[in-house]
Amino acid sequence: MTNAKKAKQQRASGTRKPPPARGGKGSRGAKGGRKGGSSTGLWIAVAVVAVVLVVLALASTGSSGGTEPSPAGSVTIARASGALLQVGEAIPEWSAPALDGSGTMTWSSYLGKPTVLAIWAPWCPHCQVELPRLSAAVDARPEIQMVSVTTAIDQGTETPDGYMDDNNLSFPVAVDDAAATLSKGLGVGSFPTTYFVDSAGNVVQATTGEIDEATLATTLDQLRTT
C-alpha cells in the first residue's frame, strides 16, 4: 500500500499520529528555571535579614545608647561632701572611670596648668547650652585645659556619651557613681557648676548656671595668666 493510501485511511478512521513526548532538553530547561527562581528568592530573603540585623546593630550603638553610672567603689574623692568650694580653696583629689573607656581619670594629672572643671548632668538643658560654648572658648586658649565630671546620669533619658557625640565634644569626662560621690565632694548644688582653677589647683572663680559669652571670655583671659 502506498503512503498516500495509508494517510487517506488514517484520516478516514480518525486516528492520528500521537504528538512527540515532552521532555528532553526542553523539560530539563524548564525544571532548571524553577530551581534558579527558588535560589534567587532564598538569596533575597538572606539579604533582607542581613539588612535588618545591620539596622538593629546601628540603632543599638547609636548616640542614644546608655551610659550607666560608674560601679560602686570605683569613684573616690578626698572630701565627703560640703558647700560650693570658695575662691582660694583647693580642688580635692578625686579619681573616677573615664567616659571613653580609657581608664581611670585623676585630678592630680591635670595640675600644673590653668583648668576649667565643669560638673554637669546629661539631661540638664543649661548644661547642654553651656558645654559647647565653654569647650569652644577653652579651645581658643591653648594655655587652658578643660576637664569635666558627669553625674546624675540615671535621672533622665539623655546619656553622656550620646550628648558628647551629638555635639562633637571631646574634652575628658569622668563618670560619677550612682551615689554622686564626686558631685557631693565638689559641693555641687545645681547644674552646671564650673570651677576655674589655677595651675596650683586652687579655685580662682566658681559659677553655677550658664555663663554669658562676655563674662566667660573675661574669666578665661584672667585664668590663663595664673
TIFI-390906 format. One record per residue: residue number from 1; residue in three letters; x, y, z of N, C-alpha, C in turn. Coordinates in Angstrom, 3 decimals, always signed. Each point is the difference from the previous one (the first is absolute). Example, Ala and Ser with C-alpha at 12.3 -4.5 7.8 and 13.67 -1.06 7.14 Angstrom:
TIFI-390906
<site 1 "ALA" <+13.190 -5.690 +7.800> <-0.890 +1.190 +0.000> <+0.900 +1.200 +0.000>> <site 2 "SER" <-0.350 +1.050 -0.720> <+0.820 +1.190 +0.060> <-0.770 +1.090 +0.730>> 
END
This chain:
TIFI-390906
<site 1 "MET" <+0.864 -1.186 +0.000> <-0.864 +1.186 +0.000> <+0.896 +1.230 +0.000>> <site 2 "THR" <-0.401 +0.979 -0.829> <+0.811 +1.193 -0.111> <-0.202 +0.892 +1.218>> <site 3 "ASN" <+0.961 +0.886 +0.167> <-0.083 +0.930 +1.142> <-1.213 +0.883 -0.103>> <site 4 "ALA" <-0.366 +0.433 -1.139> <-1.169 +0.868 -0.200> <-1.256 -0.702 +0.439>> <site 5 "LYS" <-0.125 -1.355 -0.354> <-1.190 -0.747 +0.398> <-0.038 -0.174 +1.512>> <site 6 "LYS" <+1.178 -0.280 +0.613> <+0.028 -0.164 +1.457> <-0.487 +1.255 +0.697>> <site 7 "ALA" <+0.475 +1.179 -0.453> <-0.407 +1.260 +0.607> <-1.473 +0.214 -0.144>> <site 8 "LYS" <-0.553 -0.381 -1.184> <-1.449 +0.168 -0.249> <-0.809 -0.857 +0.935>> <site 9 "GLN" <+0.464 -1.278 +0.219> <-0.723 -0.898 +0.898> <+0.035 +0.512 +1.443>> <site 10 "GLN" <+1.174 +0.567 +0.424> <+0.088 +0.518 +1.374> <-0.932 +1.168 +0.217>> <site 11 "ARG" <-0.106 +0.894 -0.993> <-0.929 +1.115 +0.135> <-1.419 -0.483 +0.056>> <site 12 "ALA" <-0.269 -1.011 -0.750> <-1.374 -0.535 -0.032> <-0.355 -0.668 +1.306>> <site 13 "SER" <+0.924 -0.715 +0.598> <-0.294 -0.719 +1.249> <+0.075 +0.897 +1.230>> <site 14 "GLY" <+0.480 +1.267 -0.136> <+0.072 +0.946 +1.126> <+1.217 -0.179 +0.855>> <site 15 "THR" <+0.904 -0.845 -0.364> <+1.218 -0.180 +0.791> <+1.046 +0.960 -0.479>> <site 16 "ARG" <+0.759 +0.496 +0.932> <+1.078 +0.927 -0.292> <+1.270 -0.463 +0.693>> <site 17 "LYS" <+1.047 +0.403 -0.576> <+1.285 -0.326 +0.590> <+0.170 +0.786 +1.292>> <site 18 "PRO" <+0.287 -0.633 +1.125> <+0.124 +0.715 +1.287> <+1.135 +1.004 -0.049>> <site 19 "PRO" <-0.189 +1.141 +0.732> <+1.051 +1.018 +0.012> <+1.243 -0.533 +0.692>> <site 20 "PRO" <+1.136 +0.537 -0.342> <+1.238 -0.475 +0.638> <-0.036 +0.244 +1.501>> <site 21 "ALA" <+0.550 -0.947 +0.757> <+0.020 +0.117 +1.473> <+0.838 +1.196 +0.413>> <site 22 "ARG" <-0.529 +0.714 +1.050> <+0.746 +1.138 +0.530> <+1.134 -0.482 +0.885>> <site 23 "GLY" <+0.960 +0.816 +0.169> <+1.149 -0.363 +0.829> <+1.253 +0.453 -0.692>> <site 24 "GLY" <+1.005 -0.795 +0.132> <+1.250 +0.342 -0.649> <+0.569 +1.280 +0.564>> <site 25 "LYS" <+0.663 +0.722 -0.860> <+0.673 +1.206 +0.425> <-0.981 +1.074 +0.417>> <site 26 "GLY" <-1.146 +0.076 -0.705> <-0.986 +1.013 +0.362> <-0.512 -0.191 +1.397>> <site 27 "SER" <-0.307 -1.228 +0.384> <-0.500 -0.287 +1.335> <+1.048 +0.320 +1.053>> <site 28 "ARG" <+1.236 -0.414 -0.259> <+1.045 +0.289 +0.969> <+0.230 +1.504 +0.142>> <site 29 "GLY" <-0.109 +0.730 -1.080> <+0.171 +1.447 +0.060> <-1.054 +0.652 +0.869>> <site 30 "ALA" <-1.275 -0.468 -0.118> <-1.069 +0.581 +0.821> <+0.235 -0.291 +1.462>> <site 31 "LYS" <+0.394 -1.256 +0.291> <+0.247 -0.362 +1.388> <+1.158 +0.808 +0.564>> <site 32 "GLY" <+1.034 +0.168 -0.826> <+1.140 +0.794 +0.444> <-0.407 +1.416 +0.301>> <site 33 "GLY" <-0.922 +0.582 -0.767> <-0.477 +1.360 +0.238> <-0.676 +0.116 +1.343>> <site 34 "ARG" <-0.795 -1.001 +0.378> <-0.657 +0.037 +1.309> <+1.007 -0.043 +1.130>> <site 35 "LYS" <+1.051 -0.779 -0.146> <+1.037 -0.049 +1.025> <+0.702 +1.340 +0.133>> <site 36 "GLY" <+0.285 +0.650 -1.131> <+0.648 +1.309 +0.037> <-0.861 +1.024 +0.702>> <site 37 "GLY" <-1.338 -0.033 -0.222> <-0.902 +0.935 +0.652> <-0.015 -0.197 +1.497>> <site 38 "SER" <-0.011 -1.261 +0.453> <+0.001 -0.281 +1.439> <+1.285 +0.479 +0.636>> <site 39 "SER" <+1.124 -0.209 -0.685> <+1.294 +0.436 +0.530> <+0.066 +1.512 +0.128>> <site 40 "THR" <-0.518 +0.701 -1.021> <-0.011 +1.469 +0.043> <-0.841 +0.509 +1.165>> <site 41 "GLY" <-1.150 -0.612 +0.197> <-0.867 +0.405 +1.104> <+0.654 -0.204 +1.348>> <site 42 "LEU" <+0.760 -1.102 +0.121> <+0.692 -0.277 +1.259> <+1.052 +1.064 +0.284>> <site 43 "TRP" <+0.767 +0.396 -1.030> <+1.028 +1.020 +0.195> <-0.611 +1.350 +0.349>> <site 44 "ILE" <-1.147 +0.318 -0.596> <-0.687 +1.257 +0.337> <-0.416 +0.001 +1.466>> <site 45 "ALA" <-0.530 -1.134 +0.461> <-0.426 -0.096 +1.396> <+1.188 +0.167 +0.944>> <site 46 "VAL" <+1.129 -0.643 -0.358> <+1.201 +0.127 +0.823> <+0.478 +1.449 +0.053>> <site 47 "ALA" <-0.037 +0.681 -1.160> <+0.438 +1.392 -0.061> <-0.883 +0.894 +0.863>> <site 48 "VAL" <-1.312 -0.229 -0.025> <-0.930 +0.797 +0.803> <+0.284 -0.183 +1.486>> <site 49 "VAL" <+0.224 -1.243 +0.411> <+0.304 -0.276 +1.408> <+1.295 +0.699 +0.405>> <site 50 "ALA" <+1.006 -0.039 -0.880> <+1.279 +0.646 +0.298> <-0.167 +1.494 +0.186>> <site 51 "VAL" <-0.796 +0.629 -0.867> <-0.235 +1.440 +0.109> <-0.688 +0.331 +1.310>> <site 52 "VAL" <-0.983 -0.792 +0.387> <-0.717 +0.231 +1.260> <+0.955 -0.101 +1.186>> <site 53 "LEU" <+0.885 -0.998 -0.031> <+0.964 -0.161 +1.101> <+0.958 +1.172 +0.094>> <site 54 "VAL" <+0.443 +0.504 -1.151> <+0.895 +1.157 -0.002> <-0.691 +1.215 +0.584>> <site 55 "VAL" <-1.259 +0.232 -0.408> <-0.759 +1.147 +0.511> <-0.167 -0.093 +1.502>> <site 56 "LEU" <-0.318 -1.202 +0.492> <-0.173 -0.179 +1.440> <+1.311 +0.226 +0.741>> <site 57 "ALA" <+1.102 -0.454 -0.595> <+1.303 +0.196 +0.637> <+0.356 +1.468 +0.082>> <site 58 "LEU" <-0.246 +0.738 -1.080> <+0.287 +1.430 +0.008> <-0.869 +0.732 +1.001>> <site 59 "ALA" <-1.260 -0.398 +0.102> <-0.907 +0.655 +0.950> <+0.446 -0.240 +1.432>> <site 60 "SER" <+0.538 -1.207 +0.253> <+0.399 -0.315 +1.373> <+1.288 +0.673 +0.411>> <site 61 "THR" <+0.812 +0.459 -0.974> <+1.274 +0.628 +0.335> <+0.019 +1.479 -0.304>> <site 62 "GLY" <-1.138 +0.602 -0.300> <-0.068 +1.409 -0.338> <+0.134 +0.882 +1.212>> <site 63 "SER" <-0.250 +1.307 -0.184> <+0.192 +0.968 +1.067> <-0.979 -0.179 +1.140>> <site 64 "SER" <-1.075 -0.743 -0.257> <-0.967 -0.220 +1.066> <+0.392 -1.190 +0.873>> <site 65 "GLY" <+1.120 -0.687 -0.336> <+0.451 -1.104 +0.816> <+0.302 +0.448 +1.409>> <site 66 "GLY" <-0.233 -0.893 +0.997> <+0.084 +0.429 +1.382> <+1.406 +0.058 +0.552>> <site 67 "THR" <+0.234 +0.950 +0.886> <+1.200 +0.055 +0.830> <-0.481 -0.031 +1.441>> <site 68 "GLU" <+0.446 -0.975 +0.739> <-0.443 -0.135 +1.380> <+0.990 +0.682 +0.948>> <site 69 "PRO" <-0.430 +0.291 +1.216> <+0.931 +0.541 +0.996> <+1.155 -0.971 +0.227>> <site 70 "SER" <+1.116 +0.519 +0.461> <+1.152 -0.859 +0.277> <-0.336 -0.969 +1.136>> <site 71 "PRO" <+0.607 -1.176 -0.006> <-0.278 -0.994 +1.049> <+0.367 +0.522 +1.391>> <site 72 "ALA" <-0.709 -0.487 +0.980> <+0.289 +0.375 +1.384> <+1.428 -0.388 +0.342>> <site 73 "GLY" <+0.715 +0.920 +0.661> <+1.366 -0.260 +0.407> <+1.047 +0.445 -1.002>> <site 74 "SER" <-0.447 +0.379 -1.221> <+0.958 +0.411 -1.026> <+0.228 +1.510 -0.016>> <site 75 "VAL" <-0.761 +0.731 +0.827> <+0.098 +1.459 +0.055> <+0.441 +0.419 +1.401>> <site 76 "THR" <+0.996 +0.871 +0.071> <+0.474 +0.479 +1.298> <+0.233 +1.512 -0.062>> <site 77 "ILE" <-0.120 +0.655 +1.152> <+0.315 +1.422 +0.112> <+0.394 +0.296 +1.445>> <site 78 "ALA" <+0.946 +0.897 +0.173> <+0.519 +0.320 +1.336> <-0.841 +1.064 +0.693>> <site 79 "ARG" <-1.302 -0.095 -0.164> <-0.949 +0.907 +0.676> <-1.366 -0.662 -0.100>> <site 80 "ALA" <-0.562 -0.371 +1.130> <-1.245 -0.757 -0.018> <-1.151 +0.813 -0.569>> <site 81 "SER" <-0.137 +1.225 +0.451> <-1.075 +0.877 -0.465> <+0.285 +1.397 +0.532>> <site 82 "GLY" <-0.836 +0.943 -0.397> <+0.190 +1.359 +0.479> <-0.594 +1.008 -0.950>> <site 83 "ALA" <+0.169 +1.256 +0.326> <-0.534 +1.070 -0.827> <+0.908 +0.232 -1.207>> <site 84 "LEU" <-0.431 +0.894 -0.864> <+0.785 +0.376 -1.161> <+1.382 +0.472 +0.443>> <site 85 "LEU" <+1.030 -0.469 -0.672> <+1.358 +0.415 +0.361> <+0.175 +1.494 -0.272>> <site 86 "GLN" <+0.684 +0.659 +0.880> <+0.160 +1.438 -0.094> <+1.341 +0.370 -0.635>> <site 87 "VAL" <+0.111 +1.251 -0.409> <+1.239 +0.504 -0.602> <+1.158 -0.236 +0.973>> <site 88 "GLY" <+1.099 -0.553 -0.496> <+1.169 -0.285 +0.819> <+0.054 -1.425 +0.514>> <site 89 "GLU" <-1.135 -0.708 +0.028> <-0.011 -1.385 +0.443> <+0.535 -0.903 -1.114>> <site 90 "ALA" <+0.626 -1.084 +0.421> <+0.540 -0.954 -0.967> <-1.063 -1.021 -0.407>> <site 91 "ILE" <-0.002 -0.365 -1.262> <-0.871 -1.084 -0.451> <+0.501 -1.293 +0.645>> <site 92 "PRO" <-0.867 -0.741 +0.714> <+0.454 -1.234 +0.649> <+0.389 -1.058 -1.041>> <site 93 "GLU" <+0.973 -0.789 +0.316> <+0.416 -1.075 -0.904> <-1.160 -0.976 -0.208>> <site 94 "TRP" <-0.207 -0.390 -1.240> <-1.059 -0.960 -0.305> <+0.437 -0.922 -1.135>> <site 95 "SER" <-0.682 -1.124 -0.123> <+0.253 -0.929 -1.093> <-1.315 -0.669 -0.382>> <site 96 "ALA" <-0.135 -0.304 -1.282> <-1.223 -0.634 -0.501> <+0.268 -0.552 -1.396>> <site 97 "PRO" <-0.788 -0.989 -0.424> <+0.149 -0.543 -1.354> <-0.293 +1.064 -1.062>> <site 98 "ALA" <+0.737 -0.072 -1.106> <-0.205 +0.935 -1.109> <-1.154 -0.459 -0.878>> <site 99 "LEU" <-0.735 +0.952 -0.525> <-1.147 -0.306 -0.850> <+0.412 -0.764 -1.253>> <site 100 "ASP" <+1.173 +0.312 -0.551> <+0.422 -0.637 -1.251> <+0.624 -1.377 +0.198>> <site 101 "GLY" <-0.001 -0.484 +1.243> <+0.518 -1.332 +0.271> <+1.507 -0.099 +0.025>> <site 102 "SER" <+0.684 +1.130 +0.075> <+1.464 +0.002 -0.048> <+0.652 -0.336 +1.339>> <site 103 "GLY" <-0.789 -0.172 +1.036> <+0.558 -0.325 +1.308> <-0.502 +0.934 +1.080>> <site 104 "THR" <+0.817 +0.229 +1.018> <-0.387 +0.834 +1.137> <+0.574 +1.404 -0.143>> <site 105 "MET" <-0.858 +0.990 +0.199> <+0.436 +1.392 -0.007> <+0.282 +0.443 +1.423>> <site 106 "THR" <+1.056 +0.800 +0.186> <+0.322 +0.552 +1.317> <+0.195 +1.506 -0.119>> <site 107 "TRP" <-0.444 +0.721 +0.999> <+0.137 +1.454 -0.027> <+1.454 +0.435 -0.001>> <site 108 "SER" <+0.849 -0.702 +0.730> <+1.407 +0.392 +0.113> <+0.717 +0.013 -1.351>> <site 109 "SER" <-0.495 -0.769 -0.960> <+0.641 -0.048 -1.313> <-0.218 +1.287 -0.792>> <site 110 "TYR" <-0.901 +0.857 +0.467> <-0.277 +1.263 -0.699> <+0.650 +1.204 +0.675>> <site 111 "LEU" <+0.658 -0.216 +1.118> <+0.674 +1.109 +0.671> <+1.192 +0.487 -0.825>> <site 112 "GLY" <+0.340 +1.266 +0.175> <+1.119 +0.570 -0.729> <-0.417 +0.873 -1.170>> <site 113 "LYS" <-1.313 +0.069 -0.257> <-0.511 +0.819 -1.100> <-1.364 +0.546 +0.393>> <site 114 "PRO" <-0.302 +1.263 -0.309> <-1.344 +0.521 +0.306> <-1.069 -0.909 -0.604>> <site 115 "THR" <-1.030 -0.285 +0.792> <-0.983 -1.008 -0.401> <-1.426 +0.468 +0.268>> <site 116 "VAL" <-0.881 -0.346 -0.912> <-1.431 +0.183 +0.210> <-0.570 -1.364 +0.360>> <site 117 "LEU" <-0.606 -0.096 +1.169> <-0.613 -1.240 +0.463> <-1.515 +0.196 +0.006>> <site 118 "ALA" <-0.688 -0.691 -0.897> <-1.459 +0.139 -0.123> <-0.681 -1.262 +0.501>> <site 119 "ILE" <-1.008 +0.177 +0.842> <-0.792 -1.130 +0.507> <-1.395 +0.137 -0.594>> <site 120 "TRP" <-0.464 -1.049 -0.698> <-1.244 +0.111 -0.765> <-0.799 -1.301 +0.004>> <site 121 "ALA" <-1.267 +0.157 -0.309> <-0.899 -1.144 -0.164> <-0.457 -0.032 -1.458>> <site 122 "PRO" <-0.051 -1.147 -0.633> <-0.311 -0.068 -1.428> <-1.396 +0.489 -0.366>> <site 123 "TRP" <-0.940 -0.065 +0.921> <-1.378 +0.393 -0.281> <-0.255 +1.489 +0.306>> <site 124 "CYS" <+0.987 +0.683 +0.585> <-0.164 +1.390 +0.430> <+0.033 +0.948 -1.203>> <site 125 "PRO" <-1.077 +0.740 -0.289> <-0.019 +0.884 -1.170> <+1.042 +1.111 +0.070>> <site 126 "HIS" <+0.283 +0.500 +1.201> <+1.010 +1.054 +0.134> <+1.405 -0.556 -0.293>> <site 127 "CYS" <+0.234 -1.245 +0.399> <+1.276 -0.644 -0.309> <+0.140 -0.194 -1.509>> <site 128 "GLN" <-1.074 -0.392 -0.630> <+0.025 -0.251 -1.436> <+0.331 +1.255 -0.793>> <site 129 "VAL" <-0.405 +1.141 +0.521> <+0.335 +1.275 -0.644> <+1.410 +0.440 +0.354>> <site 130 "GLU" <+0.354 -0.193 +1.242> <+1.269 +0.527 +0.522> <+1.236 -0.734 -0.513>> <site 131 "LEU" <-0.052 -1.316 -0.049> <+1.203 -0.774 -0.286> <+0.614 +0.274 -1.378>> <site 132 "PRO" <-0.770 +0.043 -1.078> <+0.629 +0.313 -1.298> <+0.631 +1.393 -0.015>> <site 133 "ARG" <-0.648 +0.957 +0.639> <+0.539 +1.362 +0.083> <+1.294 +0.014 +0.803>> <site 134 "LEU" <+0.006 -0.699 +1.110> <+1.179 -0.054 +0.857> <+1.151 -0.717 -0.709>> <site 135 "SER" <-0.305 -1.110 -0.659> <+1.018 -0.760 -0.710> <+0.652 +0.826 -1.102>> <site 136 "ALA" <-0.814 +0.717 -0.765> <+0.542 +0.826 -1.092> <+0.882 +1.120 +0.538>> <site 137 "ALA" <-0.415 +0.603 +1.111> <+0.775 +1.102 +0.587> <+1.339 -0.496 +0.534>> <site 138 "VAL" <+0.012 -1.184 +0.590> <+1.255 -0.563 +0.518> <+0.913 -0.411 -1.159>> <site 139 "ASP" <-0.583 -0.585 -1.038> <+0.801 -0.410 -1.157> <+0.716 +1.192 -0.632>> <site 140 "ALA" <-0.607 +1.179 +0.114> <+0.615 +1.205 -0.586> <+1.137 +0.540 +0.856>> <site 141 "ARG" <+0.217 -0.619 +1.165> <+1.049 +0.448 +0.927> <+0.839 -1.210 +0.401>> <site 142 "PRO" <+1.021 -0.330 -0.769> <+0.810 -1.199 +0.247> <+0.655 -0.038 +1.376>> <site 143 "GLU" <+0.113 +1.138 +0.661> <+0.624 +0.019 +1.326> <-0.890 -0.654 +1.051>> <site 144 "ILE" <-1.272 -0.214 -0.344> <-0.976 -0.530 +0.958> <-0.454 -1.386 -0.457>> <site 145 "GLN" <-0.302 -0.852 +0.953> <-0.557 -1.315 -0.315> <-1.381 -0.137 +0.647>> <site 146 "MET" <-0.768 -0.941 -0.492> <-1.343 -0.219 +0.538> <-0.187 -1.470 +0.326>> <site 147 "VAL" <-0.597 -0.260 +1.149> <-0.352 -1.341 +0.423> <-1.376 +0.079 +0.642>> <site 148 "SER" <-0.733 -1.096 -0.011> <-1.347 +0.073 +0.557> <-0.384 -1.271 +0.738>> <site 149 "VAL" <-1.069 +0.130 +0.769> <-0.589 -1.127 +0.725> <-1.470 -0.053 -0.375>> <site 150 "THR" <-0.462 -1.148 -0.475> <-1.430 -0.161 -0.263> <-0.611 -0.816 +1.133>> <site 151 "THR" <-1.163 +0.432 +0.452> <-0.627 -0.609 +1.172> <-1.520 -0.031 -0.183>> <site 152 "ALA" <-0.708 -0.581 +0.967> <-1.463 -0.112 -0.069> <-0.432 -0.597 -1.334>> <site 153 "ILE" <+0.750 -0.980 -0.465> <-0.208 -0.571 -1.330> <-1.345 -0.698 -0.137>> <site 154 "ASP" <-0.423 -0.696 +1.044> <-1.208 -0.816 -0.098> <-1.279 +0.773 +0.319>> <site 155 "GLN" <+0.050 +1.308 -0.032> <-1.195 +0.798 +0.310> <-0.688 +0.548 -1.252>> <site 156 "GLY" <+0.462 -0.375 -1.176> <-0.610 +0.491 -1.237> <+0.244 -0.963 -1.132>> <site 157 "THR" <-0.553 +0.312 -1.175> <+0.124 -0.887 -1.155> <+1.265 +0.261 -0.810>> <site 158 "GLU" <+0.539 +1.222 +0.038> <+1.229 +0.307 -0.728> <+1.183 -0.645 +0.706>> <site 159 "THR" <+0.962 -0.482 -0.773> <+1.177 -0.634 +0.575> <+1.238 +0.847 -0.277>> <site 160 "PRO" <+1.030 -0.108 +0.844> <+1.211 +0.790 -0.224> <+0.658 -0.273 -1.346>> <site 161 "ASP" <+0.137 -1.278 -0.363> <+0.652 -0.304 -1.267> <-0.833 +0.483 -1.178>> <site 162 "GLY" <-1.321 -0.112 +0.125> <-0.863 +0.496 -1.065> <+0.106 +1.500 -0.170>> <site 163 "TYR" <+0.025 +0.711 +1.124> <+0.106 +1.459 -0.067> <+1.345 +0.419 -0.587>> <site 164 "MET" <+1.075 -0.625 +0.431> <+1.333 +0.338 -0.506> <+0.094 -0.255 -1.499>> <site 165 "ASP" <-0.522 -1.137 -0.443> <+0.045 -0.329 -1.427> <-0.846 +0.964 -0.822>> <site 166 "ASP" <-1.193 +0.291 +0.481> <-0.914 +0.873 -0.745> <+0.562 +1.407 -0.172>> <site 167 "ASN" <+0.840 +0.424 +0.943> <+0.541 +1.365 -0.042> <+1.482 +0.051 -0.378>> <site 168 "ASN" <+0.542 -1.149 -0.417> <+1.401 -0.068 -0.439> <+0.961 +0.562 +1.047>> <site 169 "LEU" <-0.223 -0.373 +1.255> <+0.847 +0.458 +1.096> <+1.007 -1.095 +0.360>> <site 170 "SER" <+1.205 +0.408 +0.387> <+1.042 -1.002 +0.236> <+0.811 +0.238 +1.275>> <site 171 "PHE" <-0.403 +0.959 +0.838> <+0.765 +0.223 +1.231> <-0.152 -1.209 +0.930>> <site 172 "PRO" <+0.967 -0.223 +0.906> <-0.056 -1.153 +0.898> <-1.224 +0.069 +0.924>> <site 173 "VAL" <-0.617 -1.160 +0.205> <-1.196 -0.082 +0.858> <+0.170 -1.148 +0.988>> <site 174 "ALA" <-0.069 +0.315 +1.287> <-0.006 -1.020 +1.051> <-1.450 -0.328 +0.340>> <site 175 "VAL" <-0.287 -1.280 +0.200> <-1.381 -0.443 +0.248> <-0.205 -0.259 +1.491>> <site 176 "ASP" <-0.888 +0.760 +0.599> <-0.327 -0.144 +1.416> <-0.773 -1.298 +0.236>> <site 177 "ASP" <-0.080 -0.416 +1.248> <-0.771 -1.209 +0.325> <-1.438 +0.357 +0.368>> <site 178 "ALA" <-0.815 -1.022 +0.278> <-1.411 +0.219 +0.312> <-0.197 +0.765 +1.303>> <site 179 "ALA" <+0.973 -0.037 +0.886> <-0.087 +0.723 +1.264> <+0.431 +1.454 -0.129>> <site 180 "ALA" <+0.379 +0.417 -1.222> <+0.442 +1.378 -0.266> <+1.184 +0.388 +0.882>> <site 181 "THR" <+0.939 -0.903 +0.136> <+1.153 +0.219 +0.864> <+0.784 +1.253 -0.389>> <site 182 "LEU" <+0.287 +0.158 -1.299> <+0.752 +1.180 -0.445> <-0.828 +1.272 +0.128>> <site 183 "SER" <-1.245 -0.083 -0.386> <-0.874 +1.171 +0.059> <-0.089 +0.546 +1.417>> <site 184 "LYS" <-0.191 -0.884 +0.952> <-0.098 +0.425 +1.401> <+1.327 +0.555 +0.494>> <site 185 "GLY" <+1.086 -0.687 -0.322> <+1.309 +0.438 +0.473> <+0.429 +1.338 -0.586>> <site 186 "LEU" <-0.506 +0.313 -1.195> <+0.324 +1.278 -0.647> <-1.005 +1.095 +0.334>> <site 187 "GLY" <-0.931 -0.303 +0.903> <-0.941 +1.013 +0.481> <-1.017 +0.459 -1.021>> <site 188 "VAL" <-0.398 -0.895 -0.888> <-0.935 +0.381 -1.058> <-1.432 +0.044 +0.525>> <site 189 "GLY" <-0.647 +1.167 -0.211> <-1.398 +0.138 +0.400> <-0.924 +0.181 -1.178>> <site 190 "SER" <+0.554 +0.356 -1.154> <-0.789 +0.164 -1.223> <+0.917 -0.185 -1.200>> <site 191 "PHE" <-0.622 -0.196 -1.157> <+0.774 -0.253 -1.220> <-0.203 +1.122 -1.024>> <site 192 "PRO" <+1.054 +0.296 -0.755> <+1.370 -0.475 +0.200> <+0.701 +0.789 +1.094>> <site 193 "THR" <+0.943 -0.624 +0.633> <+0.913 +0.686 +0.923> <+1.382 -0.007 -0.652>> <site 194 "THR" <+0.628 +1.165 -0.055> <+1.288 +0.116 -0.683> <+1.027 +0.653 +0.909>> <site 195 "TYR" <+1.125 -0.664 +0.135> <+1.117 +0.555 +0.757> <+1.098 +0.435 -0.969>> <site 196 "PHE" <+0.477 +1.214 +0.181> <+1.152 +0.498 -0.741> <+1.179 -0.091 +0.952>> <site 197 "VAL" <+0.968 -0.832 -0.347> <+1.043 -0.410 +0.938> <+1.382 +0.394 -0.525>> <site 198 "ASP" <+0.838 +0.530 +0.870> <+1.352 +0.387 -0.429> <+0.908 -1.223 -0.104>> <site 199 "SER" <+1.224 +0.216 -0.431> <+0.918 -1.115 -0.253> <+0.374 -0.761 +1.265>> <site 200 "ALA" <-0.186 +0.627 +1.158> <+0.294 -0.675 +1.268> <-1.182 -0.811 +0.516>> <site 201 "GLY" <-1.150 +0.086 -0.678> <-1.172 -0.768 +0.407> <-0.939 +0.742 +0.915>> <site 202 "ASN" <+0.144 +1.329 +0.122> <-0.863 +0.790 +0.875> <-1.091 +0.718 -0.806>> <site 203 "VAL" <-1.163 +0.120 +0.596> <-1.135 +0.628 -0.661> <+0.244 +1.503 -0.162>> <site 204 "VAL" <-0.121 +0.475 -1.225> <+0.091 +1.428 -0.292> <-1.396 +0.603 -0.077>> <site 205 "GLN" <-0.938 -0.788 -0.529> <-1.391 +0.432 -0.070> <-0.884 -1.226 -0.107>> <site 206 "ALA" <-1.203 +0.067 +0.578> <-0.968 -1.081 -0.073> <-1.332 +0.573 -0.464>> <site 207 "THR" <-0.637 -0.669 -0.945> <-1.288 +0.482 -0.510> <-0.999 -1.150 -0.067>> <site 208 "THR" <-1.266 +0.354 +0.049> <-1.075 -0.972 -0.220> <-0.927 +0.551 -1.075>> <site 209 "GLY" <-0.538 -0.890 -0.807> <-0.868 +0.439 -1.086> <+0.801 +0.427 -1.221>> <site 210 "GLU" <-0.711 +0.515 -0.990> <+0.649 +0.429 -1.239> <+0.784 +1.295 +0.202>> <site 211 "ILE" <+1.096 +0.116 -0.736> <+0.822 +1.208 +0.037> <-0.106 +0.677 -1.365>> <site 212 "ASP" <-0.268 +1.292 -0.023> <-0.083 +0.683 -1.290> <+1.391 +0.083 -0.628>> <site 213 "GLU" <+0.042 +0.150 -1.290> <+1.261 -0.070 -0.738> <+1.001 +1.070 +0.433>> <site 214 "ALA" <-0.470 +1.198 +0.266> <+0.914 +1.080 +0.395> <+0.667 -0.302 +1.336>> <site 215 "THR" <-0.798 -0.436 +0.977> <+0.551 -0.343 +1.314> <+0.956 -1.179 -0.107>> <site 216 "LEU" <-0.373 -0.983 -0.818> <+0.845 -1.170 -0.181> <+1.351 +0.392 -0.592>> <site 217 "ALA" <-0.022 +0.845 -1.003> <+1.254 +0.426 -0.642> <+0.902 +0.724 +0.988>> <site 218 "THR" <-0.577 +0.888 +0.795> <+0.780 +0.752 +0.978> <+0.601 -0.929 +1.047>> <site 219 "THR" <-0.815 -0.916 +0.494> <+0.454 -0.941 +1.025> <+1.146 -0.867 -0.518>> <site 220 "LEU" <-0.126 -0.515 -1.215> <+1.038 -0.860 -0.560> <+1.275 +0.765 -0.277>> <site 221 "ASP" <-0.132 +1.229 -0.454> <+1.189 +0.816 -0.264> <+0.770 +0.264 +1.283>> <site 222 "GLN" <-0.724 +0.184 +1.087> <+0.645 +0.202 +1.290> <+0.617 -1.319 +0.502>> <site 223 "LEU" <-0.686 -1.098 -0.260> <+0.457 -1.300 +0.490> <+1.310 -0.415 -0.657>> <site 224 "ARG" <+0.164 +0.276 -1.257> <+1.188 -0.507 -0.686> <+1.295 +0.687 +0.430>> <site 225 "THR" <-0.121 +1.026 +0.800> <+1.201 +0.664 +0.515> <+0.374 -0.517 +1.381>> <site 226 "THR" <-0.795 -0.907 +0.566> <+0.257 -0.477 +1.366> <+0.946 -1.193 +0.002>> 
END
